[in-house]
Amino acid sequence: MGMTKQKMGIESSRDLTGSTEIINLYGESISALQQSAAALQAAYAKYLDSGISQAQNVSPSTPMTLTVEEMAKELHISKTTAYALVKQDGFPAFSIGRKVLVNRRGLQQWMDNGGTKNVKAC
């Protein structure tokens, strides 16, 4: 029961070479996709670690405002720098009596705009 190459659907060794090339290209494509996926996962992890996503996804139990001290702690800046920020025009802060509060969503928007003065009212 010997089968010839023609009966097996293989016309020549050229067909085998072409198949090998396709398999090699497939392997290279898989490798490139795996590298891209790893890079994307690393970038996403860095994004999550940055705290940006947490500020955008404020849960109902999260206060709408921050004290200046809380903002300084969350942004990893000094209290002096935080107080200087809240005095800037366009910064999303307001006073209630002697207490200065920062609007959490406004702060996120201010940071997204690169610290510019153009912050929409929240």
C-alpha positions as CSV (number, residue, x, y, z in Angstrom):
1,M,0.0,0.0,0.0
2,G,2.6,2.5,-0.9
3,M,1.3,5.9,-1.5
4,T,3.0,8.1,-4.0
5,K,3.6,11.8,-3.4
6,Q,0.8,12.7,-5.9
7,K,-1.7,10.6,-4.0
8,M,-0.8,12.3,-0.7
9,G,-1.3,15.7,-2.3
10,I,2.3,16.6,-2.3
11,E,3.6,17.4,-5.8
12,S,7.2,18.1,-5.0
13,S,9.6,19.0,-2.2
14,R,8.9,22.6,-3.2
15,D,5.4,22.3,-1.6
16,L,7.1,21.1,1.7
17,T,9.5,24.1,1.6
18,G,6.6,26.5,1.1
19,S,4.8,24.8,4.1
20,T,7.9,25.2,6.2
21,E,8.1,28.9,5.3
22,I,4.5,29.4,6.2
23,I,5.0,27.6,9.6
24,N,8.1,29.8,10.3
25,L,6.2,33.0,9.4
26,Y,3.3,31.9,11.7
27,G,5.8,31.3,14.5
28,E,7.3,34.7,14.0
29,S,3.9,36.3,14.0
30,I,2.9,34.6,17.2
31,S,6.2,35.7,18.8
32,A,5.6,39.3,17.7
33,L,2.0,39.2,19.1
34,Q,3.3,37.8,22.4
35,Q,5.8,40.6,22.7
36,S,3.2,43.2,21.9
37,A,0.8,41.7,24.5
38,A,3.6,41.8,27.1
39,A,4.4,45.4,26.3
40,L,0.7,46.3,26.5
41,Q,0.3,44.6,29.9
42,A,3.3,46.4,31.3
43,A,2.0,49.7,30.1
44,Y,-1.4,49.0,31.6
45,A,0.1,48.0,34.9
46,K,2.1,51.2,34.9
47,Y,-1.1,53.2,34.2
48,L,-2.9,51.5,37.1
49,D,0.1,52.1,39.4
50,S,0.1,55.8,38.5
51,G,-3.2,56.3,40.3
52,I,-4.8,58.1,37.3
53,S,-7.4,55.4,36.7
54,Q,-8.4,55.4,40.4
55,A,-9.0,59.1,40.4
56,Q,-11.2,58.8,37.3
57,N,-13.3,56.0,38.7
58,V,-14.5,57.6,41.9
59,S,-16.8,55.3,43.7
60,P,-20.0,56.6,45.4
61,S,-18.3,56.1,48.8
62,T,-15.3,58.2,47.8
63,P,-15.6,61.8,48.9
64,M,-16.1,64.4,46.2
65,T,-13.5,66.7,47.8
66,L,-10.1,66.4,49.3
67,T,-8.5,68.6,51.9
68,V,-5.2,70.2,50.8
69,E,-3.4,67.8,53.1
70,E,-5.1,64.8,51.5
71,M,-4.4,66.1,48.0
72,A,-0.7,66.5,48.9
73,K,-0.5,62.9,50.2
74,E,-2.3,61.5,47.1
75,L,-0.1,63.5,44.7
76,H,3.1,62.8,46.7
77,I,3.9,66.5,47.0
78,S,4.6,68.7,50.0
79,K,1.9,70.6,51.8
80,T,3.6,73.8,50.9
81,T,3.4,73.0,47.2
82,A,-0.2,71.9,47.6
83,Y,-1.2,75.2,49.3
84,A,0.6,77.1,46.5
85,L,-1.4,75.1,43.9
86,V,-4.8,75.9,45.5
87,K,-4.0,79.6,45.2
88,Q,-3.5,79.4,41.4
89,D,-6.2,80.8,39.2
90,G,-8.2,78.0,37.6
91,F,-7.2,75.4,40.1
92,P,-10.3,73.4,41.2
93,A,-10.3,74.5,44.9
94,F,-12.7,76.5,47.0
95,S,-13.1,77.6,50.6
96,I,-15.8,77.0,53.1
97,G,-15.0,79.3,55.9
98,R,-11.3,78.8,56.6
99,K,-11.3,75.3,55.2
100,V,-9.9,74.8,51.7
101,L,-11.2,71.9,49.7
102,V,-10.2,70.5,46.3
103,N,-12.8,69.1,43.9
104,R,-11.6,65.5,43.1
105,R,-12.9,65.4,39.5
106,G,-11.8,68.9,38.9
107,L,-8.3,68.0,40.1
108,Q,-8.2,65.0,37.7
109,Q,-9.3,67.2,34.8
110,W,-6.7,69.8,35.8
111,M,-4.0,67.2,35.7
112,D,-5.3,65.7,32.4
113,N,-5.0,69.2,30.9
114,G,-1.4,69.4,32.0
115,G,-2.1,71.8,34.9
116,T,-3.6,74.4,32.7
117,K,-6.1,76.9,33.9
118,N,-8.9,75.7,31.6
119,V,-11.0,73.6,34.0
120,K,-14.7,73.2,33.5
121,A,-16.9,73.5,36.4
122,C,-17.8,70.2,38.0
